[in-house]
Amino acid sequence: MVRFKTFNEQEQEYWDKWQSHSITMDYRQKRHFNLHTKKAIREWCYQIGIQPGNYLFNYNKSRESIEFRFESGTDLALLKMSLL
């Protein structure tokens, strides 16, 4: 289990549990959608129909990528469709 400092105990539990519904956005995708802040990421997810509480994300500074994990495959599909 990898533990991220930004997650509380409950969020860490969900992060581990939701591993099967994950996707990583690389630097180009992050830049294309202007996802440079936590606020921008949350607003973008809301705009594409993903409700708060149904996902977690973690920013990897070394790769400049964002990993999302979702409670359901439906939310993962919404994000994948928005990347097309």
C-alpha positions in Angstrom: 0.0 0.0 0.0 1.4 3.4 -1.0 0.3 6.1 1.4 0.0 9.7 0.2 0.4 12.6 2.7 -2.6 14.4 1.2 -5.1 11.7 2.1 -6.7 11.2 5.5 -7.4 7.6 6.7 -10.8 7.3 5.0 -9.5 8.7 1.7 -6.5 6.4 1.8 -8.9 3.5 2.3 -10.9 4.5 -0.8 -7.7 5.2 -2.8 -6.6 1.6 -2.2 -10.1 0.2 -2.7 -10.7 2.0 -6.0 -7.4 1.0 -7.7 -9.3 -1.0 -10.4 -11.0 2.2 -11.6 -8.0 4.4 -12.2 -6.5 6.4 -15.0 -3.5 8.6 -15.3 -3.4 11.9 -17.2 0.1 12.8 -18.5 1.6 16.2 -18.7 0.2 17.0 -22.2 -3.4 16.2 -21.2 -3.0 18.1 -17.9 -1.8 21.1 -19.8 -4.4 20.8 -22.6 -7.2 21.0 -20.0 -5.5 23.6 -17.9 -5.5 21.4 -14.8 -2.7 23.1 -12.9 -4.5 23.5 -9.5 -6.7 21.4 -7.3 -9.5 23.8 -7.8 -9.2 23.6 -11.6 -9.2 19.8 -11.4 -12.3 19.7 -9.2 -14.2 22.2 -11.4 -13.3 20.3 -14.6 -14.5 17.0 -13.1 -17.8 18.6 -12.0 -18.2 20.1 -15.5 -17.9 16.7 -17.2 -20.5 15.2 -14.7 -18.3 13.6 -12.0 -19.7 14.5 -8.6 -17.4 15.3 -5.6 -16.9 12.3 -3.4 -16.9 9.8 -6.3 -13.2 10.2 -7.1 -9.8 11.0 -5.6 -6.8 12.3 -7.5 -3.1 12.5 -6.8 -0.6 14.7 -8.5 2.8 13.1 -9.2 5.3 15.9 -9.2 8.2 13.9 -10.7 6.2 12.9 -13.8 3.9 15.9 -13.7 0.9 13.5 -14.1 -2.4 13.2 -12.3 -3.8 9.9 -11.3 -7.6 9.6 -10.8 -9.4 6.8 -9.0 -13.1 6.4 -9.1 -15.7 4.7 -7.0 -17.5 3.4 -10.1 -16.6 2.5 -13.7 -19.2 4.9 -14.9 -17.3 7.9 -13.7 -14.1 6.5 -15.1 -15.9 6.2 -18.5 -17.0 9.8 -18.3 -13.5 10.9 -17.8 -12.2 8.7 -20.6 -14.8 10.1 -23.0 -13.9 13.7 -22.1 -10.2 13.0 -23.0 -11.1 12.1 -26.6 
